[in-house]
């Protein structure tokens, strides 16, 4: 996978995660600002990345 494809995947994934939070959180009574949603996605992405590294970062 090229660097451009990797960057595009990260950007799209980030956008999908933010939009999902904006749509789903209110269903569960969680009301957050856009800034809070953006920060939460960064934290969740960091945790996911750490898990990926700990698993040996398997190549696709």
KELODREN-605380 format. One record per residue (C-alpha): residue number from 1; residue in one letter; x, y, z. Coordinates in pm, 1 decimal. Each point is the difference from the previous one (the first is absolute). Layout:
KELODREN-605380
<pt><nr>NUM</nr><rest>A</rest><east>X</east><north>Y</north><up>Z</up></pt>
...
END
This chain:
KELODREN-605380
<pt><nr>1</nr><rest>X</rest><east>0.0</east><north>0.0</north><up>0.0</up></pt>
<pt><nr>2</nr><rest>X</rest><east>137.0</east><north>339.7</north><up>-89.5</up></pt>
<pt><nr>3</nr><rest>X</rest><east>53.5</east><north>282.2</north><up>246.4</up></pt>
<pt><nr>4</nr><rest>X</rest><east>-279.2</east><north>197.6</north><up>-164.8</up></pt>
<pt><nr>5</nr><rest>X</rest><east>-243.8</east><north>-288.4</north><up>43.7</up></pt>
<pt><nr>6</nr><rest>X</rest><east>100.3</east><north>-39.0</north><up>363.6</up></pt>
<pt><nr>7</nr><rest>X</rest><east>-50.6</east><north>369.0</north><up>73.2</up></pt>
<pt><nr>8</nr><rest>X</rest><east>-336.0</east><north>-3.5</north><up>-179.2</up></pt>
<pt><nr>9</nr><rest>X</rest><east>-110.2</east><north>-302.5</north><up>204.6</up></pt>
<pt><nr>10</nr><rest>X</rest><east>90.2</east><north>173.8</north><up>325.6</up></pt>
<pt><nr>11</nr><rest>X</rest><east>-185.3</east><north>318.1</north><up>-98.6</up></pt>
<pt><nr>12</nr><rest>X</rest><east>-310.8</east><north>-187.8</north><up>-109.9</up></pt>
<pt><nr>13</nr><rest>X</rest><east>6.6</east><north>-217.4</north><up>312.3</up></pt>
<pt><nr>14</nr><rest>X</rest><east>33.3</east><north>307.6</north><up>221.6</up></pt>
<pt><nr>15</nr><rest>X</rest><east>-295.1</east><north>164.4</north><up>-173.6</up></pt>
<pt><nr>16</nr><rest>X</rest><east>-216.6</east><north>-310.0</north><up>26.7</up></pt>
<pt><nr>17</nr><rest>X</rest><east>80.8</east><north>-33.4</north><up>370.6</up></pt>
<pt><nr>18</nr><rest>X</rest><east>-88.7</east><north>364.3</north><up>72.5</up></pt>
<pt><nr>19</nr><rest>X</rest><east>-326.4</east><north>-15.8</north><up>-195.2</up></pt>
<pt><nr>20</nr><rest>X</rest><east>-93.0</east><north>-328.3</north><up>167.9</up></pt>
<pt><nr>21</nr><rest>X</rest><east>52.8</east><north>153.2</north><up>344.2</up></pt>
<pt><nr>22</nr><rest>X</rest><east>-203.9</east><north>307.4</north><up>-92.2</up></pt>
<pt><nr>23</nr><rest>X</rest><east>-288.9</east><north>-218.8</north><up>-114.2</up></pt>
<pt><nr>24</nr><rest>X</rest><east>11.8</east><north>-276.4</north><up>262.9</up></pt>
<pt><nr>25</nr><rest>X</rest><east>95.8</east><north>172.3</north><up>326.2</up></pt>
<pt><nr>26</nr><rest>X</rest><east>-329.1</east><north>193.6</north><up>32.4</up></pt>
<pt><nr>27</nr><rest>X</rest><east>-191.1</east><north>-327.7</north><up>-31.2</up></pt>
<pt><nr>28</nr><rest>X</rest><east>163.2</east><north>-102.9</north><up>328.7</up></pt>
<pt><nr>29</nr><rest>X</rest><east>-49.8</east><north>337.7</north><up>165.8</up></pt>
<pt><nr>30</nr><rest>X</rest><east>357.6</east><north>116.4</north><up>-55.2</up></pt>
<pt><nr>31</nr><rest>X</rest><east>14.5</east><north>357.2</north><up>-123.3</up></pt>
<pt><nr>32</nr><rest>X</rest><east>347.1</east><north>110.9</north><up>-106.0</up></pt>
<pt><nr>33</nr><rest>X</rest><east>145.4</east><north>289.5</north><up>-192.9</up></pt>
<pt><nr>34</nr><rest>X</rest><east>179.2</east><north>-41.6</north><up>-330.6</up></pt>
<pt><nr>35</nr><rest>X</rest><east>330.9</east><north>73.8</north><up>173.5</up></pt>
<pt><nr>36</nr><rest>X</rest><east>-66.2</east><north>-276.0</north><up>255.0</up></pt>
<pt><nr>37</nr><rest>X</rest><east>-85.7</east><north>-245.5</north><up>-278.4</up></pt>
<pt><nr>38</nr><rest>X</rest><east>319.8</east><north>85.0</north><up>-187.5</up></pt>
<pt><nr>39</nr><rest>X</rest><east>209.5</east><north>-52.4</north><up>313.7</up></pt>
<pt><nr>40</nr><rest>X</rest><east>-169.4</east><north>-331.8</north><up>83.6</up></pt>
<pt><nr>41</nr><rest>X</rest><east>68.4</east><north>-134.1</north><up>-348.3</up></pt>
<pt><nr>42</nr><rest>X</rest><east>369.3</east><north>84.7</north><up>37.7</up></pt>
<pt><nr>43</nr><rest>X</rest><east>11.9</east><north>-187.8</north><up>331.8</up></pt>
<pt><nr>44</nr><rest>X</rest><east>-179.3</east><north>-302.5</north><up>-147.1</up></pt>
<pt><nr>45</nr><rest>X</rest><east>226.5</east><north>-0.4</north><up>-306.2</up></pt>
<pt><nr>46</nr><rest>X</rest><east>307.6</east><north>12.0</north><up>224.6</up></pt>
<pt><nr>47</nr><rest>X</rest><east>-130.6</east><north>-294.5</north><up>201.6</up></pt>
<pt><nr>48</nr><rest>X</rest><east>-72.3</east><north>-192.8</north><up>-318.9</up></pt>
<pt><nr>49</nr><rest>X</rest><east>346.3</east><north>76.1</north><up>-135.9</up></pt>
<pt><nr>50</nr><rest>X</rest><east>162.7</east><north>-112.5</north><up>323.7</up></pt>
<pt><nr>51</nr><rest>X</rest><east>-197.8</east><north>-324.9</north><up>-14.4</up></pt>
<pt><nr>52</nr><rest>X</rest><east>107.0</east><north>-50.7</north><up>-362.4</up></pt>
<pt><nr>53</nr><rest>X</rest><east>366.9</east><north>52.2</north><up>91.7</up></pt>
<pt><nr>54</nr><rest>X</rest><east>-26.6</east><north>-230.6</north><up>302.5</up></pt>
<pt><nr>55</nr><rest>X</rest><east>-144.2</east><north>-272.2</north><up>-223.9</up></pt>
<pt><nr>56</nr><rest>X</rest><east>310.8</east><north>10.7</north><up>-217.8</up></pt>
<pt><nr>57</nr><rest>X</rest><east>-136.2</east><north>238.0</north><up>-266.2</up></pt>
<pt><nr>58</nr><rest>X</rest><east>-88.5</east><north>-272.0</north><up>-251.8</up></pt>
<pt><nr>59</nr><rest>X</rest><east>35.6</east><north>102.8</north><up>-363.5</up></pt>
<pt><nr>60</nr><rest>X</rest><east>-306.0</east><north>-27.1</north><up>-221.0</up></pt>
END
